[in-house]
Amino acid sequence: MFKQNLHTHSLHCDGNDTVEEMVQEAISKNFDVLGFSGHGYCSIDDYSMPFDEMEKYIQDVRRVKEKYKDQISVYLGIEQDVLGMRFEKNDPFDYIIGSVHFAEVADQFIAVDMDKKTTEKIVELCGDFLTFAKVYYDEVKKIANMDEVDIVGHIDLLTKFNEDESFICFDDPEYLGLAKECIDALIAADKIFEVNTGAIARGYRKTPYPQKLLLEYINQKGGKILLNSDCHNRFKLDCGYKESLDLIKNCGFKSMMEFNGKKFISKDLEEFGC
């Protein structure tokens, strides 16, 4: 069985553990592949890596890649915010995750995943959740034009505090229309969508991103996926993997993407373990 995570944070940004501690934990949990994805520099946040830290991060990952090469495949990635610094494809990173963490509302940038109170503030400033959703998905659509990006991170992050549907019903036709239009653009650009369990690990949700209706739509439209934990705590490295694999199967997927160090290849879903 094959086990992989390509969305991993460490002490170099907002993670809780060193790169080496994370690798050691991945080995103990029988991972075949561990990819690091530190937050690339973004001037409007306080958790992304400044330039000097980024170089330390790159060297740290390269060091453990060599040290543990006989036990696990370690890859060097980066999580690039749409509003942050852009990176060259394969220089020096093996892959790039493209994400949106902020919405520009009333001439200010506000984090969409901070807490429920902040989400309420964004909705108030926008006038309603649908206007917020349009602002957010318009930003995510920009990833389609970023040739360097391989993976779309947590595509419906704006719903982090909506699992109880207190902001909007997930089957709202207008909301689904905005999300699906974004998904269509990303599929046309051959981007890979991650099924992200990070909010489960941190106690905010019981289900991964994207929500089931969107995951079903990605399958219907022939989109590609992979499973990531967006890990910030090594003890949660495979949190929600079993349940997410069941969800992926129930949504009709037959395969997911594997990264082999040079490219992403399709792998039969039955070959993935948890």
C-alpha positions in Angstrom: 0.0 0.0 0.0 1.2 3.5 -0.9 1.1 6.4 1.6 1.9 10.0 0.8 1.6 13.5 2.1 2.8 16.6 0.1 1.5 19.4 2.3 3.7 19.6 5.4 4.7 22.5 7.6 7.6 22.7 10.0 9.2 25.2 12.5 10.5 27.1 9.5 7.0 28.6 9.1 3.9 27.9 11.3 4.4 24.2 12.0 5.1 22.7 15.5 8.0 20.4 14.6 11.4 20.3 13.0 11.8 18.9 9.5 13.7 15.9 10.9 11.1 15.2 13.6 8.4 15.2 10.9 10.4 12.8 8.7 11.0 10.4 11.6 7.3 10.4 12.4 6.4 9.8 8.7 8.7 6.8 8.7 7.1 5.4 11.9 3.7 5.8 10.3 4.9 3.9 7.2 4.7 6.8 4.7 6.4 6.2 1.4 6.5 9.9 0.4 6.7 13.1 2.5 6.8 16.4 0.8 7.4 19.7 2.7 5.5 22.8 1.7 6.6 25.7 3.8 4.7 29.0 3.4 6.4 31.1 0.7 7.0 34.7 1.6 3.9 36.8 1.7 4.1 40.4 3.1 0.6 40.5 4.5 0.9 37.5 6.9 3.1 36.8 10.0 3.7 33.1 9.5 5.3 32.8 6.0 9.0 32.3 5.6 11.2 35.5 5.2 14.0 35.2 2.6 16.7 34.2 5.1 14.5 31.5 6.6 13.6 30.1 3.2 17.2 29.3 2.4 17.5 27.5 5.8 14.4 25.6 5.0 15.7 24.4 1.6 19.0 23.2 3.1 17.2 21.5 6.0 14.9 19.5 3.7 17.8 18.6 1.4 19.7 17.3 4.4 17.0 15.0 5.6 16.2 13.9 2.0 19.8 12.5 1.8 19.9 11.2 5.4 16.7 9.2 5.2 16.8 8.3 1.5 16.8 4.5 2.2 13.7 4.8 4.4 11.4 7.3 2.7 11.3 9.7 -0.3 11.4 13.3 0.9 10.6 16.1 -1.5 11.0 19.9 -1.4 7.9 21.9 -2.1 6.5 25.3 -1.3 3.0 26.7 -0.6 2.6 29.8 -2.6 -0.1 32.3 -1.7 -1.8 34.0 -4.6 -0.9 37.3 -2.9 2.6 36.3 -2.1 5.9 35.8 -3.8 5.8 33.7 -6.9 8.4 31.0 -7.6 9.9 29.4 -10.7 8.8 25.9 -11.6 11.3 23.3 -10.5 13.8 26.0 -9.2 14.6 24.8 -6.6 11.2 23.2 -5.6 10.0 19.8 -6.7 6.4 21.0 -6.8 4.3 24.0 -5.8 1.0 24.2 -4.0 -1.1 27.3 -4.9 -3.4 28.6 -2.2 -5.6 31.5 -1.2 -5.6 32.5 2.5 -6.9 36.1 2.2 -9.8 38.0 0.8 -9.6 41.7 -0.1 -12.6 43.3 1.4 -13.2 47.0 2.1 -9.6 47.9 1.1 -8.1 45.4 3.5 -6.8 41.9 3.3 -8.5 39.6 5.8 -7.6 35.9 6.5 -10.5 33.6 5.4 -9.5 30.9 7.9 -8.7 32.8 11.1 -11.8 32.1 13.2 -15.6 32.2 13.0 -15.7 35.8 14.3 -13.4 36.9 11.5 -15.5 35.1 8.9 -18.6 36.9 10.3 -16.7 40.2 9.9 -15.9 39.4 6.2 -19.5 38.5 5.5 -20.7 41.7 7.2 -18.3 43.8 5.1 -19.3 42.0 1.9 -23.0 42.2 2.6 -23.6 38.5 2.4 -21.7 35.2 2.1 -22.3 34.8 -1.7 -20.5 38.1 -2.3 -17.6 36.8 -0.1 -17.6 33.6 -2.1 -17.4 35.4 -5.3 -14.4 37.5 -4.0 -12.7 34.3 -2.8 -13.3 32.1 -5.8 -12.2 34.9 -8.1 -8.9 34.8 -6.3 -8.6 31.0 -6.5 -9.3 31.1 -10.2 -6.0 33.0 -10.6 -4.2 29.8 -9.9 -5.3 28.6 -13.3 -2.9 31.1 -14.9 0.0 30.3 -12.6 1.9 27.7 -14.7 4.3 27.0 -11.9 1.6 25.7 -9.6 0.9 21.9 -9.6 -1.6 21.5 -6.7 -4.5 23.7 -5.6 -4.6 23.9 -1.8 -7.8 23.6 0.2 -10.0 25.0 -2.6 -13.0 25.8 -0.4 -11.1 27.1 2.6 -13.7 29.9 3.1 -16.1 27.3 4.4 -13.8 26.3 7.3 -16.4 27.4 9.9 -19.5 26.5 7.9 -19.7 22.7 8.5 -22.9 23.4 10.4 -24.1 25.5 7.4 -24.5 28.5 9.6 -23.2 30.8 6.8 -24.7 29.1 3.7 -26.1 25.7 2.7 -23.6 23.7 0.8 -26.2 22.9 -1.9 -27.1 26.5 -2.5 -27.2 26.8 -6.3 -25.6 30.2 -6.5 -22.8 29.1 -4.2 -22.2 25.9 -6.1 -22.2 27.9 -9.3 -19.3 30.1 -8.1 -17.3 27.1 -6.9 -17.9 25.0 -10.0 -16.9 27.9 -12.3 -13.6 28.1 -10.4 -13.2 24.3 -10.5 -13.8 24.3 -14.3 -11.1 26.8 -14.8 -8.6 24.9 -12.7 -9.4 21.6 -14.5 -8.9 23.3 -17.8 -5.4 24.3 -16.6 -4.6 20.7 -15.6 -4.3 21.5 -11.9 -4.5 18.8 -9.2 -6.9 19.3 -6.3 -5.9 18.2 -2.8 -8.3 16.5 -0.5 -7.1 18.3 2.7 -7.6 17.0 6.2 -5.9 19.9 8.0 -9.0 21.3 9.6 -9.9 17.9 11.0 -6.5 17.6 12.7 -7.0 21.0 14.3 -10.5 20.3 15.5 -12.5 22.7 13.2 -14.2 20.1 11.0 -15.1 16.5 10.8 -14.7 16.3 7.0 -11.9 17.4 4.6 -11.8 20.1 2.0 -13.4 20.1 -0.5 -16.9 19.5 0.7 -18.5 16.3 -0.7 -20.6 18.1 -3.4 -17.6 19.8 -4.8 -15.5 16.6 -4.6 -18.2 14.8 -6.6 -18.2 17.5 -9.2 -14.4 17.3 -9.6 -14.8 13.6 -10.3 -17.6 14.2 -12.7 -15.5 16.7 -14.6 -12.5 14.4 -14.8 -10.4 16.4 -12.3 -7.3 14.9 -10.6 -6.9 14.7 -6.9 -4.4 13.6 -4.2 -4.7 13.3 -0.4 -2.8 15.7 1.9 -3.0 16.3 5.6 -1.7 19.9 5.6 0.2 18.8 8.6 1.4 21.3 11.3 1.8 18.7 14.1 3.7 15.5 13.4 1.3 13.4 15.5 -1.5 14.3 13.1 0.4 13.4 10.0 -2.2 11.0 8.7 -5.2 12.4 10.5 -8.4 11.7 8.7 -6.8 9.6 6.0 -9.0 6.5 6.4 -12.2 8.5 6.5 -11.1 10.7 3.5 -10.2 7.6 1.4 -13.7 6.3 2.1 -15.2 9.6 1.0 -13.1 9.7 -2.1 -14.2 6.2 -3.1 -17.9 7.2 -2.4 -17.5 10.2 -4.7 -16.6 7.8 -7.5 -12.9 8.3 -7.9 -10.9 5.3 -9.2 -7.4 6.9 -8.9 -5.3 9.6 -7.2 -2.0 11.2 -8.1 1.4 10.1 -6.9 4.5 12.3 -7.0 7.6 10.3 -7.9 10.1 13.1 -7.6 9.9 14.2 -11.3 6.2 14.2 -12.2 2.7 13.3 -11.0 1.4 10.0 -12.1 -2.0 8.4 -11.7 -2.2 5.5 -9.3 -5.1 3.2 -8.7 -7.1 4.2 -5.6 -6.9 0.6 -4.2 -3.1 1.0 -3.9 -3.3 3.8 -1.4 -3.2 2.9 2.3 -3.9 4.7 5.5 
